[in-house]
Amino acid sequence: MPAATPEMHRDRETTCREEVPRESQRQERERLNSLIQKGRGPARQVLKARILLKADASETGEAWSDSQIAAALDTSVDTIARTRQHLVEGGSTPL
């Protein structure tokens, strides 16, 4: 399977995001930010929350590429791709 490009992820996320009302997106961002700010919880959940916030391609998101996120969070591009894929396939935050 060829490596996914940021554009491919952005397209998938846009498709997924179109089905989610803006209020739900805002609430989800708040929930992810709250999880990170609390400093409590499993490290894996905090990492995934950070990934999703950086990858968010909505108007309020940062829309970073997988390689930018991997470098900033000291994790692998595969972890980023799996986290994105889980969100796209499941339609909910993979935490």
Secondary structure, DSSP 8 states (H G I E B T S, - for coil): -----HHHHHHHHHHHHHTS-HHHHHHHHHHHHHHHHH--S-HHHHHHHHHHHHH--STTS----HHHHHHHHT--HHHHHHHHHHHHHHSS---
